[in-house]
Amino acid sequence: MAATRKVEIVIIGAGPAGLALANWFRDSDIRVLLVDTKPGPTPRGKAEGIKSTTNEIFDSFGIGPQITAESWRLEEIALWGPRKDGGDGIVREQVIPDRAEELGKARESLLQQSRVEHHMLQNLLSHSSLEIKYSTGPTSVQIDESHSHPGNDYPLSINLARVKHDENQANGTQTANDLNEDGNIEEQIRAKYVVGCDGAHSWLRKQLDISLEGDLTDSVFGKSSRVVDMIPKTNFPDVRRVCYLRAASGTILMVPRNNKEIRLYIPVESGSALPDPKDLTFDRILAAARQIMAPYTLEAGAVSWWSAYRVGQRVGSHFSSANERAFLVGDAVHTHSPKAGQGMNTSIQDAYNLGWKLRLVLQGRVPVAPGALLQTYEAERRPVAQDLITFDRGYLKLFSASSAQFDTEFLRAMKFTTGLSIRYLPSCAVQLPRGVDALGPSLLKADLVPGKRLQDFQVVYQADGVSTRIQTRMQATGAFRVVVFAGDVANAELLARSQRLGEFLADPVSGLGRLTMARGDTSATWQQVPVEVLVVHCADRNRVSLLDWHEVYRPWSSDEGYDYWRVFADAESTHDGHGRVYERLELDGKKGCCAVVRPDGYVGAVVDVDDFQGLRGYFEGVGMLQAENPVVNDKS
Ligand SMILES: Cc1cc2nc3c(=O)[nH]c(=O)nc-3n(C[C@H](O)[C@H](O)[C@H](O)COP(=O)(O)OP(=O)(O)OC[C@H]3O[C@@H](n4cnc5c(N)ncnc54)[C@H](O)[C@@H]3O)c2cc1C
């Protein structure tokens, strides 16, 4: 008889989505079991492009530096088209910078999915509450909905089995055989939550009877595309730029990789050079590429991967099921063309949205009541997936647009692909204290808006003038941050306002002290507070002293003394320039404001520095001021 044991979460699928979700739990004692039918991490191919928001997520998991060091930044995009004089061949039409001004940093870098998975996996391995089983998959899931909520039980029953593998000769990849549903059950797992991160053919989605809505075809780039990763030997001058090549004989999207390789995407039906035979060979793909790139030459050096794919543009009817006991994340619940480089990014961002919510519920920091935090996952991420499909259709059409239209449209598209335009609707986690209609035009224009991601900006530490970026300060610990934009605190009245706010933030009875103050006086206890308080002022740093601030802004611990890393200035750095935070976020330095930033870096609320009730109301809304008793995990 198969062994039975309990875990809090079963994650099905250890691709980008599953690994990102598991990373939310790496410093907790929440038991997470990650299973994947494949024998190990993705060896090659698939996604490459990492958007800056996703890099911020890696920073928050503590793996940003490794990933940045291995990645290749994209700086320029070249557009090539047919010769205007009617002659044969292609000519360069324009080169545009790959930049989104608002980001203040690189928009995109490239690193292959296998390396991204590698770093996320390594980050998990030393944490004993997380277990990863490859060559393992589920054969059945049962959800006892009568036990759903309140949350100290294990209503899910999942059977797991081992998988045998076959070598796929054509590409050297491995595919899983069907799991043996009868004789091969290895374990029976009781769990509180199950999350399907199991890709486009999601097993869990089928078990939950959730349908995918939308088209099965990638309408502009054709029903299928070919993709090749290889070292080119060529006289094409833009081989190290991202290039869109449009010739009478077809279309190529060419992307430089982090070694001397390039990736070529060649849609099958975009021209006559590449017909659509089922038995397409690498040589035929190469021949088609040569025809499109003529008069430039192309020979293949080492070829590391080539494949064919067909993509539907579809979104799941639901992202969760069974009273928020089961969730779907990433490709399991939305698919689209890979050409805008959104699949891996969106999958990781879905997981990032869900992970902190599950963490807070499982730690007993918020109640498991229906109508609460976990429902915001579907409410927030499904519209993003729907927008992505709409965007994807338009984006693909862009490549058949005229060169003159291209850069305007492309710049617009870049805002979307960076995630700058995502804004979650009001909920318990995104609050507009004065109602949606009360948002004035200037607040809507500003980027410090509830529901949008807090823009990453450069500040300097008050204590030593060292520059840093605010998102790197926001590690994925499950903590909210109250960021007090205190204004020009060289003005005594503005400093006094921040001090009154500090008293409220530290008060355990009528304020937020239960959330902001440590239960103990060591640095370790301070690192576990559910709400961290940070300050960004815009005064002359030399007229401000850290020790003038209320202790909630510079807490004391018995082992390490003062915390110097919570008060920042919007000021010139000795080496890195000025972040101009107040200017970029359109903040009034004579007034300031206070933002609640959720654990995933999105703004939950923006209130006036004096609006104590607005702040308290936010945490009451999320449920953090009601949930007194942490859920105790049953360790049996
Ligand atoms: C050619 C190509 C190029 C691409 N380029 C980009 C790009 O540049 N940028 C970008 O963002 N995206 C790109 N994508 C898309 C990207 O690869 C996917 O969107 C991304 O991998 C989705 O991540 P995921 O974790 O949701 O799913 P997957 O990566 O599909 O992972 C699912 C995991 O679940 C496992 N699994 C499946 N079924 C089971 C089961 N029953 N039990 C247990 N485990 C199971 C699988 O083995 C797999 O490991 C590209 C895709 C392709 C095909």
The ligand as an SDF file (V2000), in Angstrom:
LIG
                    3D

 53 58  0  0  0  0  0  0  0  0999 V2000
    9.9220   28.3060  -29.2000 C   0  0  0  0  0  0  0  0  0  0  0  0
    9.4360   29.0190  -27.9950 C   0  0  0  0  0  0  0  0  0  0  0  0
   10.0110   30.2270  -27.6570 C   0  0  0  0  0  0  0  0  0  0  0  0
    9.5680   30.9310  -26.5630 C   0  0  0  0  0  0  0  0  0  0  0  0
   10.1460   32.1470  -26.2470 N   0  0  0  0  0  0  0  0  0  0  0  0
    9.7310   32.8220  -25.1430 C   0  0  0  0  0  0  0  0  0  0  0  0
   10.3730   34.0380  -24.7280 C   0  0  0  0  0  0  0  0  0  0  0  0
   11.3120   34.5200  -25.3650 O   0  0  0  0  0  0  0  0  0  0  0  0
    9.9310   34.6630  -23.5950 N   0  0  0  0  0  0  0  0  0  0  0  0
    8.9060   34.1510  -22.8710 C   0  0  0  0  0  0  0  0  0  0  0  0
    8.5260   34.7650  -21.8640 O   0  0  0  0  0  0  0  0  0  0  0  0
    8.2910   32.9910  -23.2270 N   0  0  0  0  0  0  0  0  0  0  0  0
    8.6680   32.3040  -24.3460 C   0  0  0  0  0  0  0  0  0  0  0  0
    8.0900   31.1060  -24.6710 N   0  0  0  0  0  0  0  0  0  0  0  0
    6.9890   30.5880  -23.8700 C   0  0  0  0  0  0  0  0  0  0  0  0
    7.4860   29.9170  -22.6040 C   0  0  0  0  0  0  0  0  0  0  0  0
    8.4110   28.8880  -22.8800 O   0  0  0  0  0  0  0  0  0  0  0  0
    6.3160   29.3560  -21.8220 C   0  0  0  0  0  0  0  0  0  0  0  0
    5.2910   30.3100  -21.7730 O   0  0  0  0  0  0  0  0  0  0  0  0
    6.7530   29.0010  -20.4160 C   0  0  0  0  0  0  0  0  0  0  0  0
    7.6260   27.9030  -20.4450 O   0  0  0  0  0  0  0  0  0  0  0  0
    5.5440   28.6600  -19.5560 C   0  0  0  0  0  0  0  0  0  0  0  0
    5.9730   28.2710  -18.2980 O   0  0  0  0  0  0  0  0  0  0  0  0
    5.0850   27.2820  -17.4300 P   0  0  0  0  0  0  0  0  0  0  0  0
    5.8820   26.9750  -16.2190 O   0  0  0  0  0  0  0  0  0  0  0  0
    3.7320   27.8540  -17.2750 O   0  0  0  0  0  0  0  0  0  0  0  0
    4.8960   25.9870  -18.3310 O   0  0  0  0  0  0  0  0  0  0  0  0
    5.9920   24.9850  -18.9070 P   0  0  0  0  0  0  0  0  0  0  0  0
    7.2810   25.6580  -19.1670 O   0  0  0  0  0  0  0  0  0  0  0  0
    5.3360   24.2840  -20.0340 O   0  0  0  0  0  0  0  0  0  0  0  0
    6.2280   23.9830  -17.7080 O   0  0  0  0  0  0  0  0  0  0  0  0
    5.2710   23.0030  -17.3780 C   0  0  0  0  0  0  0  0  0  0  0  0
    5.9670   21.9200  -16.5810 C   0  0  0  0  0  0  0  0  0  0  0  0
    4.9800   21.0020  -16.1300 O   0  0  0  0  0  0  0  0  0  0  0  0
    5.4380   19.6870  -16.3540 C   0  0  0  0  0  0  0  0  0  0  0  0
    4.2510   18.8250  -16.4840 N   0  0  0  0  0  0  0  0  0  0  0  0
    3.3910   18.7740  -17.5120 C   0  0  0  0  0  0  0  0  0  0  0  0
    2.4050   17.9040  -17.2380 N   0  0  0  0  0  0  0  0  0  0  0  0
    2.6630   17.4010  -16.0130 C   0  0  0  0  0  0  0  0  0  0  0  0
    1.9970   16.4720  -15.1840 C   0  0  0  0  0  0  0  0  0  0  0  0
    0.8730   15.8660  -15.5600 N   0  0  0  0  0  0  0  0  0  0  0  0
    2.5260   16.1940  -13.9810 N   0  0  0  0  0  0  0  0  0  0  0  0
    3.6700   16.8050  -13.5650 C   0  0  0  0  0  0  0  0  0  0  0  0
    4.3390   17.7000  -14.3240 N   0  0  0  0  0  0  0  0  0  0  0  0
    3.8350   17.9900  -15.5300 C   0  0  0  0  0  0  0  0  0  0  0  0
    6.2800   19.7760  -17.5900 C   0  0  0  0  0  0  0  0  0  0  0  0
    7.2190   18.7180  -17.6360 O   0  0  0  0  0  0  0  0  0  0  0  0
    6.9530   21.1370  -17.4210 C   0  0  0  0  0  0  0  0  0  0  0  0
    8.1630   21.0410  -16.7240 O   0  0  0  0  0  0  0  0  0  0  0  0
    8.5230   30.3800  -25.7690 C   0  0  0  0  0  0  0  0  0  0  0  0
    7.9540   29.1430  -26.0930 C   0  0  0  0  0  0  0  0  0  0  0  0
    8.4020   28.4610  -27.1890 C   0  0  0  0  0  0  0  0  0  0  0  0
    7.7920   27.1420  -27.5270 C   0  0  0  0  0  0  0  0  0  0  0  0
  1  2  1  0
  2  3  1  0
  2 52  2  0
  3  4  2  0
  4  5  1  0
  4 50  1  0
  5  6  2  0
  6  7  1  0
  6 13  1  0
  7  8  2  0
  7  9  1  0
  9 10  1  0
 10 11  2  0
 10 12  1  0
 12 13  2  0
 13 14  1  0
 14 15  1  0
 14 50  1  0
 15 16  1  0
 16 17  1  0
 16 18  1  0
 18 19  1  0
 18 20  1  0
 20 21  1  0
 20 22  1  0
 22 23  1  0
 23 24  1  0
 24 25  2  0
 24 26  1  0
 24 27  1  0
 27 28  1  0
 28 29  2  0
 28 30  1  0
 28 31  1  0
 31 32  1  0
 32 33  1  0
 33 34  1  0
 33 48  1  0
 34 35  1  0
 35 36  1  0
 35 46  1  0
 36 37  1  0
 36 45  1  0
 37 38  2  0
 38 39  1  0
 39 40  1  0
 39 45  2  0
 40 41  1  0
 40 42  2  0
 42 43  1  0
 43 44  2  0
 44 45  1  0
 46 47  1  0
 46 48  1  0
 48 49  1  0
 50 51  2  0
 51 52  1  0
 52 53  1  0
M  END
$$$$
